[in-house]
Amino acid sequence: MIFCCQTKCCHFLFQGSDRTTTCPDCGKKNIRPATREERIAYFHQRTEALVRARHSG
């Protein structure tokens, strides 16, 4: 499941389980399931990171 941190300055997108209760970036408990648009953005970010890692290594 993809989550979004709702903390004012964080908005971190991350993958977690149904037991996830805190943001791994800021540690706050203000998280929610990501919207469709946020999930798309998350997967685009992950794909770009994998492509960059393959080209640099």
C-alpha positions in Angstrom: 0.0 0.0 0.0 1.2 3.5 -0.8 0.9 6.2 1.8 1.3 10.0 1.9 2.4 11.9 5.0 0.0 14.8 5.6 2.4 16.8 7.8 2.7 20.3 6.5 6.3 20.2 5.5 6.8 16.5 4.6 4.2 15.1 2.1 6.5 12.0 1.7 5.2 9.2 -0.5 6.1 5.7 0.7 5.2 2.1 0.6 4.0 0.3 3.7 1.7 -2.4 5.1 -1.7 -2.1 6.6 0.0 -1.8 10.0 2.1 1.2 9.0 1.4 4.1 11.5 4.2 6.6 11.0 6.0 8.4 8.2 9.5 6.9 7.7 10.8 10.3 6.7 9.6 12.6 9.5 8.3 10.1 12.1 4.9 11.7 12.4 1.7 9.7 12.7 -0.3 11.9 10.3 -0.4 9.6 7.3 -3.2 8.5 4.9 -3.5 6.2 1.9 -2.2 7.9 -1.2 -4.6 9.2 -3.8 -4.5 7.7 -7.4 -2.5 10.7 -8.6 0.0 10.3 -5.7 0.4 6.6 -6.4 1.2 7.3 -10.0 3.7 9.9 -8.9 5.3 7.4 -6.5 5.7 4.8 -9.2 7.2 7.3 -11.6 9.7 8.4 -9.0 10.7 4.8 -8.3 11.0 3.9 -12.0 13.2 7.0 -12.6 15.4 6.1 -9.6 15.9 2.5 -10.9 16.8 3.8 -14.4 19.4 6.2 -12.9 20.9 3.4 -10.7 21.3 1.1 -13.7 23.0 3.8 -15.8 25.4 4.9 -13.0 26.4 1.4 -11.9 
